[in-house]
Amino acid sequence: MNKSFIPFNRILMGPGPSNVNPQVLKALSKPALGHLDPQFIELMDEIKSLLKYTFKTENEATFVLSGPGSLGMEACLVNLVEPGDKVIVAIGGYFANRMAQIVEKIGGHVIAVKETWGRAIDPQKFEDAFKQNPDVKVAAFVHAETSTGALQNAKVLSEVAHKYGALVIADTVTSLGAVEVRVDEWNLDASYSCSQKGLSCVAGMSPITFSARAVEHIKKRKTPVQSWFNDLNLLLSYWNGPGKRAYHHTAPSNQFYGLHEALLLLKEEGIENSWRRHKENSNKLVARLKEIGLEPLVPENERIPNLLTIKIPEGIDEAKVRTDLLNKHNLEIGAGLGELAGKVWRIGLMGYNSSEKMILFCINALKDVMR
Amino acid sequence: MNKSFIPFNRILMGPGPSNVNPQVLKALSKPALGHLDPQFIELMDEIKSLLKYTFKTENEATFVLSGPGSLGMEACLVNLVEPGDKVIVAIGGYFANRMAQIVEKIGGHVIAVKETWGRAIDPQKFEDAFKQNPDVKVAAFVHAETSTGALQNAKVLSEVAHKYGALVIADTVTSLGAVEVRVDEWNLDASYSCSQKGLSCVAGMSPITFSARAVEHIKKRKTPVQSWFNDLNLLLSYWNGPGKRAYHHTAPSNQFYGLHEALLLLKEEGIENSWRRHKENSNKLVARLKEIGLEPLVPENERIPNLLTIKIPEGIDEAKVRTDLLNKHNLEIGAGLGELAGKVWRIGLMGYNSSEKMILFCINALKDVMR
C-alpha cells in the first residue's frame, strides 16, 4: 500500500480484455478536456463517424456509452423492452442468460430458445418460437457467445425475427472489429459492443447503435424508459448535435482519446482486412493447438475465430495450467464460465494480439506448462 | 479526420472536470490487466481501502462504479428506492432535480423540499416535510450543489432524516476530497461521487459507499433491483472477496490505475490538509475576484469553497467572456445551468488546480477579456 501501482506486463489471451495497442495507451495520457469543449464535441463527432464505419451502419444513433459492454446490454434492452413485452432470447451461453435476466428485471416476459452450449442457435428452433408467439416485440441474441466460442448466423436470425415483425438486438461484444458485423445489411435494430477486444482499446466503453426504426419505437413507448443514465432520448440529446448538445453526464475524455485512436488504427488497416487477419490467424492457432493434442469445442463452421474454447484433455488440472501460464509466462488465458466451467479453456487471439508472434508464444507456453 | 487527436492543453476551472495530476495521467498508460487477475484484485482491494479513507467510513460496501457520477446517482437511488416508496428530495439546484427525475423513473413518489437556487436547504423546511410524511423511506440531497455553488449542512440534514427513520443518500460529487465529507460521523447511508473533481483524476468513475444498514435494507427489498448493472447484490459479489469474486463486468483496469494513483496522492497530502488547502485558496480567489468587481452568488457560510458561482455584472456578454477565455487563454470556466443559465459563471478551483498559481492565472485572464 501507499505505493504507485505497477502492473505486470501480461500477455492477455483470454476472452478479453486483450492487449491494448501501445499507440492507444499513449493517447490515454493526453490532457483532459471538458465534456462541452468545442474540441471535445469534434472528437465525439469523429468517434461517431468511425463507429459507423466499424459497425457498417449509417444509423444516426451510433455513439459510445461511458461504461462497459454489460452497460450496453442493459441500455439496449431497457430502451426497447417495456414491462409486459414478450421477448425471445436465443440462449446458448452465459451472456445470453444475462440478457434474459435483464429482460426479467425490466418486467418483460422471456421466451427462451435454448441451444446446447458450444453450438450456434438453430434458426429453425428460433423461428418455431415466433410461430408460437406471434406477439413478440423484441428478439435478442449474442452474435459471438464469449462463454462458449459459438458464432451465430446473425443475418439469418435477424431475417427470421423481422419476418415476424420483431425488433432485433444483437450483442457484438466479442465480434466487433474482429469478425464480420454488418448492422445495416443484417438489419440489426440495436447492437452494443465493448472496447477491449477486437478494437484493441482499454476496457470501459460500449460502442452502441440503434436503427431509425428502433429510435422510433423508443419514442412511441407507452412507459418511460426505467433508467435515467441509459435513456436513449437523453443520450441522443447529448450526442446528436450540432448546436444543441444538452449536458447529460461528464464523458470520460481520456477514455475517448483511446477509443478514437483505436478506431483510427482499425480504419487504417481496413475492417475487412482485420476480419481476414483474425480468421487466418485463428486457423493457424487451431492447427498448432491440434499438434499439441488440443481440440476446439465448437465445430469449425460455427466457431468464433478470435475466441476459441478448447476442450481440457483428460487428467489435466486445468486451474494449475492457467496459474502456471500466468506465473511462469505472464500469459492469461480464460477459464470456462457457467456450464463450461472446468471443461474448457478460452483462448482469445484478438485485435493487437492476432499475430503469428502471439500464436507461437501461446503454443510454446502451453507446451511448457503441460509437459 | 484520420489523424490522431491532440487535445489543447486546457486549464479546466469550470465545475469539472478539473485538471488531472500529471502522475495520474502517466498511470493511465500502463499495460492493461484482466479483471480477474490476482494483481488486479489486489488493486481493487487497495482502491477500496483508499476510498474508505477518502469517504471517512468503515463501510464494507465501499468501491468504485465503472461509470461516471451520474451512474452513481442512479445506483444509489435504484438500490434504495422501491416502486411506491415515498422519497424526500431536497431540491435547490439542477442535480437535485435529477435525483427527483430518477426517483420518478423508479416509480417512487417524490416529496420535493424546494429551496432557492444558490442557498443551502433550510433544515426546518426539510424537517417539516418529514412531519407531514412520517412514512418516508429515503431522503436524498446534494451535498455540494454543482449548479448553484451552495453547500448543504449534511450533518444536520442527515440527523433530521434519521430522526424520522429514513435512509439518507448524499451526493458528494463536487465535495469529495475537496470539502469535509464524513460518511460515518454524519451517518450517511449511501453516497456517490466522481473522479474528475476533488480527486484530480480523469472522468468516468464513481466512488460509492453504502452503510451496513443500507445493505441490509437492499437485501430485504420486496421487489428486485430494476437495474442489472447497478444491482448492489451483484456488485458486492464482484468487489467483496476474498476468494469468492464473482465475475460481474469487465472493469476498466487503466481507469482504476489512475484512480489508485489519485487516491494515493490525496492520502499523501492528508485529506484534512486538502480540505484546508481548498478553503484557503477559495478565500484568496474570492478576495481577488472582488477586487475586479466580481461577487459570489452564495452567502459565505453556505458556499462550496471549491466551486464558486459568480454573478455576471450588468452589461457583460457572459458567453463572449467564456469564449474569449477559452480561445485566448485556453481557460475553461463554466456557464450557469438551469435556472442560473446566463446569470452566473461557475469557477472551480479544485484538486490539482487549487493553488495560488491558478488563482493568479484565472484573475489575469478574466481581467484581460473583461477589459
Boltz contact constraints between the chains, C-beta under 6 A:
constraints:
  - contact:
      token1: [A, 1]
      token2: [B, 46]
      max_distance: 6.0
  - contact:
      token1: [A, 4]
      token2: [B, 261]
      max_distance: 6.0
  - contact:
      token1: [A, 5]
      token2: [B, 43]
      max_distance: 6.0
  - contact:
      token1: [A, 5]
      token2: [B, 257]
      max_distance: 6.0
  - contact:
      token1: [A, 5]
      token2: [B, 260]
      max_distance: 6.0
  - contact:
      token1: [A, 7]
      token2: [B, 30]
      max_distance: 6.0
  - contact:
      token1: [A, 7]
      token2: [B, 31]
      max_distance: 6.0
  - contact:
      token1: [A, 7]
      token2: [B, 33]
      max_distance: 6.0
  - contact:
      token1: [A, 8]
      token2: [B, 39]
      max_distance: 6.0
  - contact:
      token1: [A, 9]
      token2: [B, 31]
      max_distance: 6.0
  - contact:
      token1: [A, 12]
      token2: [B, 34]
      max_distance: 6.0
  - contact:
      token1: [A, 14]
      token2: [B, 34]
      max_distance: 6.0
  - contact:
      token1: [A, 17]
      token2: [B, 32]
      max_distance: 6.0
  - contact:
      token1: [A, 20]
      token2: [B, 32]
      max_distance: 6.0
  - contact:
      token1: [A, 25]
      token2: [B, 29]
      max_distance: 6.0
  - contact:
      token1: [A, 28]
      token2: [B, 28]
      max_distance: 6.0
  - contact:
      token1: [A, 28]
      token2: [B, 29]
      max_distance: 6.0
  - contact:
      token1: [A, 29]
      token2: [B, 25]
      max_distance: 6.0
  - contact:
      token1: [A, 29]
      token2: [B, 28]
      max_distance: 6.0
  - contact:
      token1: [A, 29]
      token2: [B, 29]
      max_distance: 6.0
  - contact:
      token1: [A, 30]
      token2: [B, 7]
      max_distance: 6.0
  - contact:
      token1: [A, 31]
      token2: [B, 7]
      max_distance: 6.0
  - contact:
      token1: [A, 31]
      token2: [B, 9]
      max_distance: 6.0
  - contact:
      token1: [A, 32]
      token2: [B, 17]
      max_distance: 6.0
  - contact:
      token1: [A, 32]
      token2: [B, 20]
      max_distance: 6.0
  - contact:
      token1: [A, 32]
      token2: [B, 202]
      max_distance: 6.0
  - contact:
      token1: [A, 33]
      token2: [B, 7]
      max_distance: 6.0
  - contact:
      token1: [A, 34]
      token2: [B, 12]
      max_distance: 6.0
  - contact:
      token1: [A, 34]
      token2: [B, 14]
      max_distance: 6.0
  - contact:
      token1: [A, 34]
      token2: [B, 332]
      max_distance: 6.0
  - contact:
      token1: [A, 39]
      token2: [B, 8]
      max_distance: 6.0
  - contact:
      token1: [A, 43]
      token2: [B, 5]
      max_distance: 6.0
  - contact:
      token1: [A, 46]
      token2: [B, 1]
      max_distance: 6.0
  - contact:
      token1: [A, 66]
      token2: [B, 67]
      max_distance: 6.0
  - contact:
      token1: [A, 66]
      token2: [B, 68]
      max_distance: 6.0
  - contact:
      token1: [A, 66]
      token2: [B, 204]
      max_distance: 6.0
  - contact:
      token1: [A, 67]
      token2: [B, 66]
      max_distance: 6.0
  - contact:
      token1: [A, 67]
      token2: [B, 67]
      max_distance: 6.0
  - contact:
      token1: [A, 68]
      token2: [B, 66]
      max_distance: 6.0
  - contact:
      token1: [A, 68]
      token2: [B, 249]
      max_distance: 6.0
  - contact:
      token1: [A, 68]
      token2: [B, 250]
      max_distance: 6.0
  - contact:
      token1: [A, 70]
      token2: [B, 229]
      max_distance: 6.0
  - contact:
      token1: [A, 70]
      token2: [B, 249]
      max_distance: 6.0
  - contact:
      token1: [A, 71]
      token2: [B, 229]
      max_distance: 6.0
  - contact:
      token1: [A, 74]
      token2: [B, 228]
      max_distance: 6.0
  - contact:
      token1: [A, 74]
      token2: [B, 229]
      max_distance: 6.0
  - contact:
      token1: [A, 102]
      token2: [B, 228]
      max_distance: 6.0
  - contact:
      token1: [A, 105]
      token2: [B, 224]
      max_distance: 6.0
  - contact:
      token1: [A, 105]
      token2: [B, 226]
      max_distance: 6.0
  - contact:
      token1: [A, 105]
      token2: [B, 228]
      max_distance: 6.0
  - contact:
      token1: [A, 202]
      token2: [B, 32]
      max_distance: 6.0
  - contact:
      token1: [A, 202]
      token2: [B, 254]
      max_distance: 6.0
  - contact:
      token1: [A, 203]
      token2: [B, 250]
      max_distance: 6.0
  - contact:
      token1: [A, 203]
      token2: [B, 252]
      max_distance: 6.0
  - contact:
      token1: [A, 204]
      token2: [B, 66]
      max_distance: 6.0
  - contact:
      token1: [A, 204]
      token2: [B, 252]
      max_distance: 6.0
  - contact:
      token1: [A, 204]
      token2: [B, 255]
      max_distance: 6.0
  - contact:
      token1: [A, 224]
      token2: [B, 105]
      max_distance: 6.0
  - contact:
      token1: [A, 226]
      token2: [B, 105]
      max_distance: 6.0
  - contact:
      token1: [A, 226]
      token2: [B, 226]
      max_distance: 6.0
  - contact:
      token1: [A, 228]
      token2: [B, 74]
      max_distance: 6.0
  - contact:
      token1: [A, 228]
      token2: [B, 102]
      max_distance: 6.0
  - contact:
      token1: [A, 228]
      token2: [B, 105]
      max_distance: 6.0
  - contact:
      token1: [A, 229]
      token2: [B, 70]
      max_distance: 6.0
  - contact:
      token1: [A, 229]
      token2: [B, 71]
      max_distance: 6.0
  - contact:
      token1: [A, 229]
      token2: [B, 74]
      max_distance: 6.0
  - contact:
      token1: [A, 249]
      token2: [B, 68]
      max_distance: 6.0
  - contact:
      token1: [A, 249]
      token2: [B, 70]
      max_distance: 6.0
  - contact:
      token1: [A, 250]
      token2: [B, 68]
      max_distance: 6.0
  - contact:
      token1: [A, 250]
      token2: [B, 203]
      max_distance: 6.0
  - contact:
      token1: [A, 252]
      token2: [B, 203]
      max_distance: 6.0
  - contact:
      token1: [A, 252]
      token2: [B, 204]
      max_distance: 6.0
  - contact:
      token1: [A, 254]
      token2: [B, 202]
      max_distance: 6.0
  - contact:
      token1: [A, 255]
      token2: [B, 204]
      max_distance: 6.0
  - contact:
      token1: [A, 257]
      token2: [B, 5]
      max_distance: 6.0
  - contact:
      token1: [A, 260]
      token2: [B, 5]
      max_distance: 6.0
  - contact:
      token1: [A, 261]
      token2: [B, 4]
      max_distance: 6.0
  - contact:
      token1: [A, 332]
      token2: [B, 34]
      max_distance: 6.0
